Amino acid sequence: MDWLYPFLQAVLNGILTGALYALIAMGMALIFGVMRIVNFAHGAFLMLGMYATWVIFEYGHVNPYFGFLAAGALLFAIGMAVYAGLVRHVPVQAEFMIILLTLGVSLISVDTVLLVFGADYHQLNFALLGKNFRMGQISLNAPWLISFAIALLAAFALYFFVMRTMFGRAARAIAQNPYSAPLMGINIHRVQAVTFGIGAAAAGIAGGLLLPVFYLYPDVGHLFNLKSFLMVVMGGMGSIEGAAAAGLVLGVVESLTSLYWGNEWALVVDFVLFILVLSFKPSGIFGSQRA
Amino acid sequence: MKRPQVLIGAAIFLIALVIPVFVRNDYFLQVIFRLFLFATLGLAWNLVGGYAGQLSLGHAAFFGIGAYGLALLSKGASPWLAILGGVVASMVAAVIIGSVSFRLRGPYFCLATIAFAEVVRLIAKNLPNVTGGDVGTPVPSLFPQNTMMSFYYACVVLTIAAFAINAWVERSRFGYYLMAIREDEDTALSVGVNTARVKLWSLLLSAAISAVAGALYASLFLFIVPDPVLGIELSVEISILPMLGGAGTLLGPVVGSLVLETANEVFKNIFKEAHLLIYGILVVLVVLFLPEGIVGTLMRKLRWFKAAPPPAFAATPPPGPAEESRRVPLPQPE
């Protein structure tokens, strides 16, 4: 039974990471589903969320488990501004142009943070970090557990917001048909701006929750950017519940790869998985692709 | 020959060939080397991204495979044979990448090319016994004296070759097929263009050129590490150059490289760490205000400059009244 406990531990760790991945991917899936935009700035949004939470912790001494709310609000505003100032002025058909545009936004954000805060790595330092819950041979890190719980709550809140509110219905209507939605009285630019804001806020909140358990440097978002593409494609582009499921699966797969093959191969497995999904089922494994 | 773009290109290359006679400053030559290296890469990308409209964000893979091909294969063979090996390896990679990604469209294609390039990069990082991993690996010199001058000339000749290939493609049946695919892939397919094969050929050409450029770059610096030659930043740069200059135009990638690489060098010297910020702002401005690129916009604005290829299929049927009779009559209402 020697193999069982490491395996269980890895699966549990994977689920804890997976919930954060899910939140990141849901934000991206929302933006992709409603606007057909592949948001290359998503990782940068996450990074901004982490830095916002960190600044509030370092200078205002606010616990990151409250600070992430501020990060979410800030990113919501940034997302709205990026949409209204930039994305809106590029025709939807010019997919590659929007990719370049968001890449530009990402470069600008990362370099601004680099100039302001420097390239140093930072890590939070507070009492909770060392705490572990032990159950037999399995131990769970307390900050990871709290981040997991909040991420889960946020993910459900996002899901219900999109599925059950009038606003969410309007957003989904645009996803279904961007031409007839405005004919039904939907203010398409306002809904898209808010959607973009919410997508960015999801990344920002995930960043705030990631801060206590991860380390911080200006290019941290890059890694999560590529992963969120994978999750969104796996989940069926535009399906937020699919993206959430893909996030959990990815977390577990990565954790198991790290356990058996070593940490450096986890990302390789990610991309091989990505290519396999794209070649055999580009419409996604979980959930169907929304028209 | 009424192709102003070819003439302007020829003029640029003539100047480039004369420059070393007057300038012997190695730093300056290296800057221009870089400029032409990226012009080559932009021209290579243009075959796939510009004419065929398949916007790849994974061209660093071909560049890096060319670079690593030279580094690794030259342990057992002469460097020139090793370059050939790198080119073959890069083309094999192109077949694999193309066979998967060309079945996808729009953003999916883009993401697939990124994923492949990242897999190549991570493999180079994770196999320290073969590639030296993150530490890097030495690369042999191609030229006995290893002077900047020989690299400079090699690079300009490579750019001329890439430019000639682009010029040929723009006016060949193959090129018309590519442009037909860019305009409407389904229609191209329905009139009998073997889209899968044509796209793959364009990627093979593109990969081969990129691989030679990669080998040249690696050999100049005598040492390579995975991230700069295989990273996504390089892929982005390769795709932005022709977009800035005008994707799908002959001169676009060259002009894009002249503008962007000069700007990059100047920014690096003036703004130091802020140069990426300026670079990002430049990208955003191009997307917002110059979506057709510099050459593309000029071509539209100035009629005399118009070297735009004729509509996709105008070259195939013979002109004249035969055209008239082939037109299908519209069904008349009763």
HADDOCK unambig.tbl for C-alpha pairs under 7 A between the chains (distance, minus, plus):
assign (segid A and resid 38 and name CA) (segid B and resid 107 and name CA) 6.84 0.50 0.50
assign (segid A and resid 90 and name CA) (segid B and resid 288 and name CA) 6.69 0.50 0.50
assign (segid A and resid 95 and name CA) (segid B and resid 106 and name CA) 6.80 0.50 0.50
assign (segid A and resid 95 and name CA) (segid B and resid 107 and name CA) 6.74 0.50 0.50
assign (segid A and resid 97 and name CA) (segid B and resid 287 and name CA) 5.99 0.50 0.50
assign (segid A and resid 101 and name CA) (segid B and resid 283 and name CA) 6.77 0.50 0.50
assign (segid A and resid 101 and name CA) (segid B and resid 284 and name CA) 5.26 0.50 0.50
assign (segid A and resid 101 and name CA) (segid B and resid 287 and name CA) 6.23 0.50 0.50
assign (segid A and resid 104 and name CA) (segid B and resid 280 and name CA) 4.31 0.50 0.50
assign (segid A and resid 104 and name CA) (segid B and resid 281 and name CA) 6.48 0.50 0.50
assign (segid A and resid 104 and name CA) (segid B and resid 283 and name CA) 5.50 0.50 0.50
assign (segid A and resid 104 and name CA) (segid B and resid 284 and name CA) 5.47 0.50 0.50
assign (segid A and resid 105 and name CA) (segid B and resid 280 and name CA) 6.54 0.50 0.50
assign (segid A and resid 107 and name CA) (segid B and resid 276 and name CA) 6.47 0.50 0.50
assign (segid A and resid 107 and name CA) (segid B and resid 277 and name CA) 6.28 0.50 0.50
assign (segid A and resid 107 and name CA) (segid B and resid 280 and name CA) 5.15 0.50 0.50
assign (segid A and resid 108 and name CA) (segid B and resid 277 and name CA) 4.69 0.50 0.50
assign (segid A and resid 108 and name CA) (segid B and resid 280 and name CA) 5.17 0.50 0.50
assign (segid A and resid 108 and name CA) (segid B and resid 281 and name CA) 6.70 0.50 0.50
assign (segid A and resid 111 and name CA) (segid B and resid 274 and name CA) 6.67 0.50 0.50
assign (segid A and resid 111 and name CA) (segid B and resid 276 and name CA) 6.09 0.50 0.50
assign (segid A and resid 111 and name CA) (segid B and resid 277 and name CA) 5.36 0.50 0.50
assign (segid A and resid 112 and name CA) (segid B and resid 277 and name CA) 6.66 0.50 0.50
assign (segid A and resid 115 and name CA) (segid B and resid 274 and name CA) 7.00 0.50 0.50
assign (segid A and resid 264 and name CA) (segid B and resid 126 and name CA) 6.71 0.50 0.50
assign (segid A and resid 268 and name CA) (segid B and resid 119 and name CA) 5.86 0.50 0.50
assign (segid A and resid 268 and name CA) (segid B and resid 122 and name CA) 6.35 0.50 0.50
assign (segid A and resid 271 and name CA) (segid B and resid 115 and name CA) 5.66 0.50 0.50
assign (segid A and resid 271 and name CA) (segid B and resid 119 and name CA) 6.27 0.50 0.50
assign (segid A and resid 275 and name CA) (segid B and resid 112 and name CA) 6.46 0.50 0.50
assign (segid A and resid 275 and name CA) (segid B and resid 115 and name CA) 6.75 0.50 0.50
assign (segid A and resid 279 and name CA) (segid B and resid 100 and name CA) 5.61 0.50 0.50
